[in-house]
Amino acid sequence: MKLVNRRKLELLGIDALIAVFSYYSVMLLFMLNRGNVTIRESGFTPLKLVVFCVCLLGVRALAHTYRCLWRYANVSSYLRLVVSDVLAGA
């Protein structure tokens, strides 16, 4: 596998882990704010997590965010990331 492809996969994996962490962080904050709320009552489900990750990473891939070898290498790469995340609804 080429270094570029491997790097893109590594960045995609890191972004997926960050998305999962942020989803569960929001879930935890929601549950702490609401008091005694169970996970089932909170509305956070694994399906919603999958949809969130697919939307976020899919739009980033469509916006060619992972085309750059280095993460956020310059201003245009960072702006592409911001625009793709806004389009994904993140």
Phi and psi in degrees as GROMACS dihedral restraints (atoms count N, CA, C in turn):
[ dihedral_restraints ]
;  ai    aj    ak    al  type     phi  dphi    fc
    3     4     5     6     1   -66.2    20    10
    4     5     6     7     1   155.3    20    10
    6     7     8     9     1   -61.7    20    10
    7     8     9    10     1   -39.4    20    10
    9    10    11    12     1   -63.3    20    10
   10    11    12    13     1   -47.2    20    10
   12    13    14    15     1   -64.1    20    10
   13    14    15    16     1   -39.0    20    10
   15    16    17    18     1   -64.9    20    10
   16    17    18    19     1   -40.7    20    10
   18    19    20    21     1   -64.8    20    10
   19    20    21    22     1   -41.2    20    10
   21    22    23    24     1   -62.1    20    10
   22    23    24    25     1   -42.5    20    10
   24    25    26    27     1   -65.7    20    10
   25    26    27    28     1   -38.3    20    10
   27    28    29    30     1   -63.0    20    10
   28    29    30    31     1   -44.2    20    10
   30    31    32    33     1   -65.1    20    10
   31    32    33    34     1   -39.6    20    10
   33    34    35    36     1   -62.7    20    10
   34    35    36    37     1   -42.4    20    10
   36    37    38    39     1   -64.9    20    10
   37    38    39    40     1   -42.3    20    10
   39    40    41    42     1   -63.3    20    10
   40    41    42    43     1   -43.3    20    10
   42    43    44    45     1   -65.0    20    10
   43    44    45    46     1   -36.4    20    10
   45    46    47    48     1   -64.2    20    10
   46    47    48    49     1   -42.6    20    10
   48    49    50    51     1   -64.1    20    10
   49    50    51    52     1   -39.8    20    10
   51    52    53    54     1   -65.2    20    10
   52    53    54    55     1   -39.4    20    10
   54    55    56    57     1   -64.1    20    10
   55    56    57    58     1   -43.6    20    10
   57    58    59    60     1   -63.7    20    10
   58    59    60    61     1   -43.9    20    10
   60    61    62    63     1   -61.5    20    10
   61    62    63    64     1   -43.2    20    10
   63    64    65    66     1   -68.2    20    10
   64    65    66    67     1   -36.7    20    10
   66    67    68    69     1   -61.1    20    10
   67    68    69    70     1   -48.3    20    10
   69    70    71    72     1   -72.4    20    10
   70    71    72    73     1   -27.1    20    10
   72    73    74    75     1   -66.6    20    10
   73    74    75    76     1   -43.1    20    10
   75    76    77    78     1   -64.0    20    10
   76    77    78    79     1   -40.8    20    10
   78    79    80    81     1   -60.8    20    10
   79    80    81    82     1   -44.9    20    10
   81    82    83    84     1   -63.6    20    10
   82    83    84    85     1   -45.2    20    10
   84    85    86    87     1   -62.7    20    10
   85    86    87    88     1   -39.2    20    10
   87    88    89    90     1   -62.3    20    10
   88    89    90    91     1   -45.4    20    10
   90    91    92    93     1   -68.8    20    10
   91    92    93    94     1   -36.6    20    10
   93    94    95    96     1   -68.3    20    10
   94    95    96    97     1   -35.7    20    10
   96    97    98    99     1   -71.4    20    10
   97    98    99   100     1   -34.2    20    10
   99   100   101   102     1   -86.9    20    10
  100   101   102   103     1    -8.7    20    10
  102   103   104   105     1    88.7    20    10
  103   104   105   106     1  -130.7    20    10
  105   106   107   108     1   -82.9    20    10
  106   107   108   109     1    77.8    20    10
  108   109   110   111     1  -117.3    20    10
  109   110   111   112     1   130.2    20    10
  111   112   113   114     1   -81.6    20    10
  112   113   114   115     1   166.8    20    10
  114   115   116   117     1   -62.0    20    10
  115   116   117   118     1   -39.3    20    10
  117   118   119   120     1   -63.4    20    10
  118   119   120   121     1   -41.8    20    10
  120   121   122   123     1   -71.4    20    10
  121   122   123   124     1   -24.6    20    10
  123   124   125   126     1   -73.0    20    10
  124   125   126   127     1   -22.8    20    10
  126   127   128   129     1    89.0    20    10
  127   128   129   130     1    -0.4    20    10
  129   130   131   132     1   -83.1    20    10
  130   131   132   133     1   120.2    20    10
  132   133   134   135     1  -128.5    20    10
  133   134   135   136     1   158.2    20    10
  135   136   137   138     1   -60.5    20    10
  136   137   138   139     1   -33.0    20    10
  138   139   140   141     1   -63.2    20    10
  139   140   141   142     1   -40.8    20    10
  141   142   143   144     1   -65.7    20    10
  142   143   144   145     1   -35.2    20    10
  144   145   146   147     1   -64.0    20    10
  145   146   147   148     1   -43.7    20    10
  147   148   149   150     1   -64.0    20    10
  148   149   150   151     1   -44.1    20    10
  150   151   152   153     1   -62.1    20    10
  151   152   153   154     1   -42.7    20    10
  153   154   155   156     1   -58.9    20    10
  154   155   156   157     1   -48.8    20    10
  156   157   158   159     1   -65.4    20    10
  157   158   159   160     1   -41.9    20    10
  159   160   161   162     1   -63.7    20    10
  160   161   162   163     1   -44.6    20    10
  162   163   164   165     1   -62.9    20    10
  163   164   165   166     1   -49.2    20    10
  165   166   167   168     1   -62.5    20    10
  166   167   168   169     1   -53.3    20    10
  168   169   170   171     1   -73.5    20    10
  169   170   171   172     1   -31.4    20    10
  171   172   173   174     1   -66.0    20    10
  172   173   174   175     1   -45.4    20    10
  174   175   176   177     1   -67.9    20    10
  175   176   177   178     1   -36.2    20    10
  177   178   179   180     1   -62.3    20    10
  178   179   180   181     1   -39.9    20    10
  180   181   182   183     1   -68.0    20    10
  181   182   183   184     1   -41.4    20    10
  183   184   185   186     1   -65.0    20    10
  184   185   186   187     1   -30.6    20    10
  186   187   188   189     1   -84.3    20    10
  187   188   189   190     1     4.0    20    10
  189   190   191   192     1    59.3    20    10
  190   191   192   193     1    36.4    20    10
  192   193   194   195     1   -64.5    20    10
  193   194   195   196     1   -34.5    20    10
  195   196   197   198     1   -87.5    20    10
  196   197   198   199     1     9.3    20    10
  198   199   200   201     1   -69.9    20    10
  199   200   201   202     1   -32.8    20    10
  201   202   203   204     1   -72.3    20    10
  202   203   204   205     1   141.1    20    10
  204   205   206   207     1   -73.4    20    10
  205   206   207   208     1   -42.4    20    10
  207   208   209   210     1   -99.0    20    10
  208   209   210   211     1   141.8    20    10
  210   211   212   213     1   -67.7    20    10
  211   212   213   214     1   123.7    20    10
  213   214   215   216     1    51.4    20    10
  214   215   216   217     1    52.1    20    10
  216   217   218   219     1   -63.5    20    10
  217   218   219   220     1   -31.1    20    10
  219   220   221   222     1  -151.3    20    10
  220   221   222   223     1  -177.8    20    10
  222   223   224   225     1   -64.3    20    10
  223   224   225   226     1   -40.6    20    10
  225   226   227   228     1   -64.8    20    10
  226   227   228   229     1   -35.6    20    10
  228   229   230   231     1   -66.4    20    10
  229   230   231   232     1   -40.9    20    10
  231   232   233   234     1   -66.1    20    10
  232   233   234   235     1   -42.3    20    10
  234   235   236   237     1   -64.6    20    10
  235   236   237   238     1   -37.5    20    10
  237   238   239   240     1   -61.9    20    10
  238   239   240   241     1   -40.8    20    10
  240   241   242   243     1   -63.7    20    10
  241   242   243   244     1   -45.6    20    10
  243   244   245   246     1   -62.2    20    10
  244   245   246   247     1   -46.3    20    10
  246   247   248   249     1   -63.8    20    10
  247   248   249   250     1   -42.8    20    10
  249   250   251   252     1   -65.8    20    10
  250   251   252   253     1   -36.9    20    10
  252   253   254   255     1   -67.9    20    10
  253   254   255   256     1   -36.7    20    10
  255   256   257   258     1   -65.4    20    10
  256   257   258   259     1   -42.6    20    10
  258   259   260   261     1   -64.7    20    10
  259   260   261   262     1   -33.4    20    10
  261   262   263   264     1   -76.2    20    10
  262   263   264   265     1   -14.1    20    10
  264   265   266   267     1    84.3    20    10
  265   266   267   268     1    19.7    20    10
